[in-house]
Amino acid sequence: MNQKWILIFAAVAAFTPLRAADFDLAAGATNHLGIDLHRQLARGEENLCLSPYSIQSALAMTFAGADGDTRTEMARVLHFPSDGDAIHWSFAALQRSLEEMSKKTATIAEQSKKGGGPSEPITLAIANRLFAQSGYDFRDPFRELVKKFYGAPFETLEFKKDPDGSRQHINKWVADQTRDRIRDLIPQGGIKELTRLVLANAIYLKAPWQSEFNDAVTKPKPFHVHGAAPVNVSTMAQRKQFGYAKRDDFVVVALPYSGGELQFVILLPDQANGLAKLESKLSADLLTQCAKLEPQDVDLELPKFKIEPPTIPLGETLQALGMKTAFDVPQGSANFDKMSPRKPDKYLAISNVFHKTFIAVDEKGTEAAAATAVVMMEVSARLEKPKQPIEVKVDRPFLYAIQDIPSAACLFIGRVTDPR
């Protein structure tokens, strides 16, 4: 009988100037997978928050250990090139770009403080770590690759002797990296005596607006919760130059954060019940266009909101997208030989993928965090510029994204159907 072992990869989710081409592969793959997952998970009337960047970072490290048909299949679903280290170079470049953006805002904040303006920089922290069973046989090239491109050191744990203690240790690391915003990423029972590896990526973001909203202007205003009858919710207001574009049945507004290289994108349907139709039009090309909006004078009303969803299991969703052999479907098909030697009677396969996020938007800016855990087992259009300034009332369900402008990569993406 084949023995079963468990490996868990946890991802939770911060530059030298780079050419756009350096991070294009990673940014494009991140946005494509984000849209694929959003379409699978945006069911019913619930709020949703995903970090495609966190998910891709975890799966990119997993992909580094895949071989054969499993590697080909993962590349297709994750929108990666199947050969070479190009995708890993690209993720390294994107992370450096994001970290440099954060550093730039510290200088801006210091200058602003001298003039009596806002003095908070963007805090963006990205951390990677591999938690490995002491003495387990992982290939050196795999360990070297994730260290080189993702800065992920190996930390040994004793999953065999203390699986739940190991789970708590990893969850504490996740909580520490996300300023305690992501707790209990790996659920009870998620690590067993047969766990052999947890590959962790953490992202935490605290980003002040380039122009803060005035608290005194915030007041209860109607919002069509779930696209139905309006309910009063706490709503901010501001007239400023924001990126703006109008399509046939929705508008796009982009609010810059400090430094102007990161933005909060709102995609608002014209109709109160138009969210599903808008989601059907969501595409990577549309997200790319959102990074190139022309500024316009906009009277904006935007509800405050905070979303703290429970851990989302992504295993079935990824399989539905076509990533089957990685999960050993059909049995015997998983191939992670580049991670650890594959033997006829035991080999690695993904068991599940866990993802957890947090986002809060208020007058001062946005705070967001995310975590993704990949659990493995060893088994025997173009946008039109308006001619006039426009009033935008975000009083109905909408889509949002936190987007890095230089790369167009979306660190977070989701929907708000009920901001209360």
N, C-alpha and C positions, 0 to 999 in steps of 0.2 A: 504493500500500500504506500502511495506517495505521502511523504511527510509535508506538513504545511507550516510555513513560517510567515511572519508578518513583518513588513517594513512599512514605516510611516514616513511620509514626507510632509512636513508642515510648512506652510508659507504664510507669513503675516506681513503686511507691508506698512531715501530719502534720498571738477569738470575742466578741464581743459576745453577750449573752444573746439567744436567738431563740425565736420561737414555734414550736411543733411543726409547724405548717402550713408554715413556711418551708422545712424540709428534708424534708417528707413525700414529695414527688414523687421526689426523688433517692434517699431511703432505700428507698422501695417498689420503684423500678425496679432498684436495686442488688440487693435480696434476690430479686426475681423472676428476674433474669438469672442470679444465682448458682445458684439452684436449677435453672434450665434447663440451664446448663452442667454442673453436677454430675451431673445425670441422663445427659447425653450422654457424659461422660468417666469416670464411676465404673464402669468395666467391669472384669471379672476380679477379681483379689484384691490389687491394688496400693494402696499409700497414695496419697492425693491431697491437694493443697493448692492452692486458688485464692484470688485476691483479687478478688471481684466489684467492690469499690470501685475498684481500679486499672483493671480492664477497662472499667468503665463510664465512668470519667474520661477514658480515652483515646478511647473510642467517642463520648462526648458531644461532645468537641472535633471529632471527625470529622463527627459529625452536624450540627454548626454549618455545615459547608460543603456539605451535601447539599440537593438540590432535587427537585421533582417526585415521581415515583413512588418514586425511591430514598429520598427523605426519608420518605415515607409508610411504606415497607417497613421502613426502619431503626427508625422510631418504634414500629412494631408489635412487632418482635423485641426491642427494647431497653426496651419498656414505657414509652416517652416520650409526652407529648402532641406532636402533629405540628406545631402552630402556635405562633408566638411564642417568647419567650425564657424562659418559665416554668421549663423544666428547667434552664437555665443559672443563673438566679437561685437555684434550689434547690440545685444542686451547690455554688455559692459559699457559701450559708448552711450547708450541711453541713460544708464544709471549715472555715469559721470556728468552728463549734461544736466540731469535733474539736480544733482548735488551742487553743481556750479551755479545753477539758477538760484538755489537757496542761499548760497554764499553771497551772491550779488545783492540780494535784498537786505542783507545785514548792513552793507555799506549804505544802501539807500535809506534804511531806517535811521542810521546814525546821522546822516545829513538832514533827514526830515526832523529829527529830534532837536537839532540845533535851531531849526526854524520854527519850532513849536508845533510841528505837525505830528502825524502818527509815527510811532517809533518802534513798532513791532515788526521784525523780519518774518519771512516765511520759514517755518520749521518743517523740514522734510527729512525723515530718517528712514533709511532702507538697510535692513540687516539680513544676512544669510548665514545659516549654520547647519551643519550635519551632525545629528545625534546618532551615534552608531553603537551597536552591540560590541562590547569589548571582545577582541579576538576573532571577530567575524572576517571572512575573506572578501574584501572589496578590492577591485583592481586599482593599482596605483595610478594609471593614466586617468581613470575616472575621478579619483580623489584630486589629482593635480588639475584637471580641467575645471571642476567646480570651484576650486580655490583660486585659480588664475582668473577666470572670467566673472565669478560671482562673489569672490572674497569669502567663501564659505569654509570655515575651519571645521575639522572633525572634533567632536567631543564624545568621549566614550561613556556609555551608561550600561547598567546591568538590567536589561529588559527581562532576562530569564529569571533573575532572583526577585526583582521588585518592579513588576510592570506598572502598577498604578502609581508608585512613587516616581517612576520615570515619566509617566504622563503628567503628573503634577509639576515636575521639574521643567518639562518642555512648555507647559501652559504658563508657568511663571515667567519663563524667558519671553514668551510671546507677549504677555501682559507688560513686562518691563519695556520691551521694544516699542509698544504702542501706547505708552503713558497710561497703562491700565485700562485702555478703552476696549481691548479685545481680551476677554477672560474665557477660560474653559473652551478653547478652540477644539481640542481633541476631547470628545465626550467620554463619559464613563464607559469602560470596556473597549475604548478605541485602541488601546495598547495592551497587548497580551504577552504571555511568557515567550511567544514565538516572534515577537517584534524584533527586527534587526536594524532598522534605520529610520530616522526621522530627519527629513531634509527641510529646513525651515527658512522661509523668506518673510520678513516683516516690513510693513510700510506704515508710517505715521505722518500725517500732514496737519499742520495748523497754519492757515494762510489768511492774513488780513486783507481786506479789500484795498484796492488802490484808493478808493474814495468810500469811506465808511458811511453807513446810513445813520441818520440822526434818530436817536432813541425816542426823542420827543414826538416825532412824526408817526411812529409806529402805533397802530390802533386796530381794533377788531374790524374786519371787512369780510364780505361774503366770499366763500369759496365753495364751488360745486363738488363736494366730497363724493368720490366715486362717480363723478359725472352726473349726479342727481341734484336734488334740491340744495340750495346754498345754505351753508352754516358759517357763522362768523368765526374767523380765525385771526390770530395776531399777524398783521401784515405790515411790512416795511414799505417805505416809499422814497423815491429819489429821482430827480431829473439830472441826467448827466449824459455825456457822450459815451455810448456803449456800441459795441459791434452789433449790427442789426441787418437782417435780411428777411424778405417776404417771399413765401412760396404760395402756391394756389390755395392750400388749406391749412397752412401753419406759418408761424413766424419763428425766427431764431434771434435770441438776444444773448450777448456774451459780456459778462462782467469781469473786468481784469482784477487780478490780485496784485499786491505790491510787486513792483518791478516790471509788470506788464508782460511777462513770459508765461504766466499761468492764468487760466481763465475758467470761470464757471459758466457753462453753456446751458441755456434754457431753450428747449424746443416745445413750443406751445401751440396746440391745435386750435383752429378757429372755433370749433364747436365744443361745448361742454362735454359731450360724449364722443369726442373725436380721437381719444387716445389710441384705441386699437388700430384705427386707420393710419395714424401717424407711425405707430410702431412697425406696421407692415412696410413702411417706406424707409425705415432706418437702414443706412448702408455705410460702409467704410468711406465711400466717396463723399457722402454727406458730412461725415465727421471731419474729413480733410478740408472741406469747404468752410466748416465752422472756424477753422484756424486762420481764415483769410477774410474775415468780415470787415466791411468798411464801417468806421464809426459814424453814428448818427445821434442827434439829440433825441433822447427817449425819456418819456415820463413813465417810470417803471414802478409797479406795485408788485411786491414779491412776498409771499408768506414765509415766516420763519418755520423751520421744521427740524426735527431730529428723528433719525431712523436707527434703531438698534435691533435688527432682525436676529433670530437665533441662527446657530450654525446650519448651513445649507449643505446637504450631501449632494455632490456633483457626479458621483460615479455613474448612475443611470443616465444622467443627462449627457455626459461625454460619450457613453456607449451609443446613445441615440444619435449622436452626431457622427458616429462611425468609428470611434476608437474602441474596438472590440478585442483585438488580440492582446492589447496591453493588459486587459482584464482577464486574460486567458479564456476568451470565448472565440472559437471552441476550445475545449480543454486540451492543453498541451501546446497551444499556439504562442504563448507569451515568450518573448525573447529579450531579456535584459542582460545578455552576456557581456556587454561592455561595462556593466556595473559590477557584476560578480560572475565567476565562472558558471556557465549553465551546464548542468549535468542531466543525463537522461531521466534520473529518478527524482530530481528536485531542481527547481528554477524559480525565478522571480516573476511576479505579476502584480499589477495594481489591484488592490481590494476595494478601495473607495477613495474619494476625494472630498475633503471637508473645506468649507469656505465660510468666513464670518467677517462682517463689516460693521462700521459705525460711521455715521455722518451727522453733523449738526451745522445748520446755517443760521446766522443771526446778523445783527447790525454791524458787528465788527469784522466778520469774515466766516471762514469755514474750518471746522475741525473734522478730520476723517481718519479712519484706520481700517486695516483689513488683514485677514489671515486666511491662508489656504493650506489644507493638509491633504497630501496625496498618500493614501494608505496602500502599501504593497504587501503581497504575500509571496512566499516561496512555496510552490506546490510540487509534491511529487506530481449729384447734379448742380448742377450750377445754381447759385442763389442770386436773386435780383436785388439791386440796391434801390431803396425807396427814394422818391423825389422830395418828400416832406417829412419833418419830424413826426413821430408817432407815439401814441399812448399805448402802453402794453400793461394790461392788468392780468397778472397770473392768478386767475380766480377759478381755475379748473385743472383737472389732472394734467400733468406735464412730464416730459422727459428732461433729464439733466445729465451733464457730464462735467468732470473736472479734467481739463485738457491742458497739456503742455503745448504751447503754441509753436515753438520751433520744430518739433517732431510731429505734432498733431496727435500724439499718443494720449489716450484717455486713461488716466489713473483710476478714475471711478466713473461708473455709469449706472443709471437707474431711472426710476419713475416715482413720482409723488402723486398718490391718489387721495391721500388724507394727511394733511400737514399737522394735525392736532397731536 
